[in-house]
Amino acid sequence: MNSYFQCGRYRFAMQGRQFRPLVMGVLNVTPDSFSDGGQYAALDSAITHAEQMIEDGVDIIDIGGESSRPGAPALPLEEELRRVMPIIYALRDCGKPLSIDTYKPEVMQEAILAGVDLVNDINGFRDPRAVQLAANSDVALCVMHMQNTPSDMQLKPEYGNVNEEVMRFLQDRVEVLTAAGVERDRISIDPGFGFGKTLQHNVDMLKNIGDFQQQLQLPLLAGLSRKSMIGAITGKPVERRMAGSLGAALAAVAQGAKIVRVHDVAETVDALKVWQAMAG
């Protein structure tokens, strides 16, 4: 694995004394996100939330304008742009890397031009236009696995071997990107917890984070925060899943995850500080 992750304008150590797990904070500017729908849809409240995440120690801010919760319908392009572009322009000089959470090449292009540092694609850069945009830019990428689409991904997820199939998908996508000219130090991977997976699939992948990174030699991002798997394990509704989410984040980094994508930034930062002090 490369000793660093080049995240647009920013560089993060991935090995050695300088390494620590990175916290990606979720900034959903959507009215229908599963966990915080509508709470930060207004520009002022979204900026305030971002400022609070920065104060709390966030490393990367992940901006999303389209809900990818199970059963979510597709959002028109114009509406997604209307939601995300003002917040990108408002935050691009905030001192932290900005990530755009989108699968639409048109949104990627506008966001890259506006100054984002990372493109987080739940579709795994399967659109050739997305691959070309990645190759022609210097932004970082997060390549995620998803079975089917958000509208139907949780109806009946099936795998022969979830780890092998997700690994193969990620390997294939990474090979396509590098063949197009994308440097490996710009690429991170995400097995897609909750995206077309049962609870058992998610648990199996979580236990094998180290194998994913060993095989692909790329930093792994784990997005477990507040998801249904936390609810299934704890029996808690989405608004009471913080403790379970902290446990999941610690489990992920203990298995080797380099980045955790979370809603509760301050609490996760503190938990990781304690974990790292004990682990070190």
N, C-alpha and C positions, 0 to 999 in steps of 0.2 A: 504494500500500500504506500502511496505517496506520503511524504512526511507532512504535507499540508493540503488544505482544501482551498482552492482559489475561488472565492465567492464574489465574483465581480470585482469591485474596487477593494475588497477586503480579503485578507489571507488568514486562515485559521490553522494552527498546528494540529496535526492528527496523531502525532506520536511524541514521545519524549517528555521531558519535564514541563514543557509549555502546554501540553495537551490537557484539556478538561472537557467533559461532555458539554456540547452546545445546546442552548435552549432556544428553540424557535417558538415565538409567541404568535398565537392565532388572532388575526384581526379580520373578522367576518363583517363585511359591509353588505349584509343580506338581511331581508326581512323574515327568512324562513330557515335559517341554519338550525340544526337539531339541538344545539346546546345554548346558543345565545342569540337566537333569531330576533332581529330587529333592534337589539340593544345598542348596536354601534352603527346603524344604518345612516344616521345623520352625520354629515362631515365633521361638525364640531365635536360630537361625542366620540367619533372614531379617532380624531386627533388627540383628544384628551386621554383616551384609552391607550393609544400608542405611547404617549408621553409617560403614562404611568408604568407601562411595560419597560420602557427605557430606564426609568428610575429604579425599577425592581430588578434590573440586571439582565434583561433579554439580550440575546446575541443576534438574532435574525427576526424580522417582523414579516409574517406571511399574510399577505392581503388577498382576500377572496371575495368575489362578487356573486358567485353562483353556488348555491347549496349543493353538496354532493351527498346529502343524507340518503339513506335507502328510500327508494320510491320517489325521489325528487325528479320533476320534469325538467327538460332542457330549458335554458334561459336564452332569449333572443340576444344576439351579439350586441346590438345597440344598447340594450339595457345593462349588460355586463360592463361595457365601456363606460357608461354613464355613472355606474356605481364606483368603479375602481380608479379611474384616471384622476379625479380630483384628489384622492387621498395619496396617490403616488406622487403627484406634483407637490403636495403639501409636506410630504415626509422625506423626499429624496435627499435632502441635506441634513437629516436628523442625526447623522453620525453612526447609524446602524445599517447593515445591509437590508435591503427590501427584497422580498420574494413575492412573485405573483403566482397565485394558485389558479391555474386555468389550463384547459385543454384546447382552447381555440387559438389557432395560429394568428388570427387577426389581433386578438387581445395581447398575445405574446409580443407581437411586433410593436404595437403602440406602447406597451409597458417597457420594452427594452429601449425604445427611443426616448422614453420619459426618464430613464435612469435606474430601473430595477437592477438588482445584482444577481438574482436567481429566478429561474423559471421552474415551478413545481407542477408537473404535468401528471394528473391522475391517469391519463391515457397512455403513459409511458412513451411518449414521442412516436406513436404509431402513424401519425399523419406525416407524410413526406415533407410537407411545408414546414412543420415544426422542426424536423431534422435540419432542413436548410437554414432556418432562422438561427438555430443553435450553432451551426457551423460558421455562419457569417457574423457571429457576435462574440463577445468575450464574457458573457454571463455564465454563472454556474447553473447546473441542471440537477433536478431531482427526478429520477426515472422510477415511476411507481407501477406496480402490478395491480390490475383490477380485472376480475372476471365479469364479463358482460358490461352493463352500464348502470349508473345509479338507480335508474327507474326499475331495474329488474335483478340487480346483482344479488340480493338477499332472498330471492324466491326459492331457489334450490341449488346452492353452491355444491359442486361436486368435483373431486380430484381423485386420481389414482394415488398419487403421493404429492401432497401440497408443497412440501419443501422442494422436491425435485422439479415440479412443474413451474413454480414461481422462480426458482433459480434459473431454469432454462430460459424463461421469458426475459428475465433481467439481463442475462448474459447475451441473448440475441439482440436486445435493444442497445446495449452498450456497444456491441460490435458494429451495429449500424451507425451509431453516432461517431465512434472513433474512425470508422472507414470514411465518414463524411468530413473528417478533419477536426473533430472536437477533441481537445486535450483531456486525458484521463483525470488530471488534477482538478478539472472543473465538474466532474460527475460524482453525484451521490446516488444511492439506491434506496428504495422504500418497498418492502414486500407488500404493503397495502393492507394493513390490519383492518378488518371490517369491510373491506371492499370485495364482496363476493366470497366470503369465508364464514364458516360456522365457528362457534366458540372453540371447538376442538382444533380446527384448522389454525385459528389465531394462536392458541396455546402451543401447538406444535411448532409454528414459525418462531414464536418468542423464544422458545428453548434452543432454537438453532440459529440465532442471530450471528453467533461466532462463525458458524459454517458458511453463512451467506458472505460475510466479509472475507473469510479465508479464501473462498473460491473465486470471488470477483475482485478482491483486492481494492475495494472502494468503500468509503465511509457509508454506514447505514443510518438512515433516518427512521425512527420509530414514532408513529403517530397513534397513540393509544388513548389519549386524553378523553375522558367522559364517554367513551364509546360503549356500544351495547354489550360488548364482552365484559366491561367493568360492571355494568348493571346485572348481567347474568351471574357473575361470580359473587357480587355483594348483595344483590337483591335491592339495590338502591335506585331511585329515579335519577334522571340526568342531573338535576340540580343538587344532588347529594353525593356526587361521585368524586369529589376532590381527593379524599383520602385514598380511595381505590386507584385513582389516576396517579397519585404520587407513588403508590406501591408499584404500579405498572412501569412508571418511568425509571424507578430504581432497579427493577428487575431487568429492564431493557439495557441500561448502561452496565449492569453487572454481567450481562451476557455479551457486552461488547459494543452496543450501539454508540455511535459518535454524536448523534443529534437526536433530541427528543422534541416533538412538536406538541405544545401544550396550551391549554387555556389559562391555567393558574400559574403565572410566571413567578411571582414572588415566592410562593410556597415551594415550587419546583427548584428554583435556584437555591433556596435554603437547604432543602433535602439533599440536593446534589453536593453542596459544600460539606455537609456532615458525612455523607457517603464517601466522598473523595478523601476527606481527612482520615477516615477509618481505613480506607482501602490503601492509602499511600503509606 
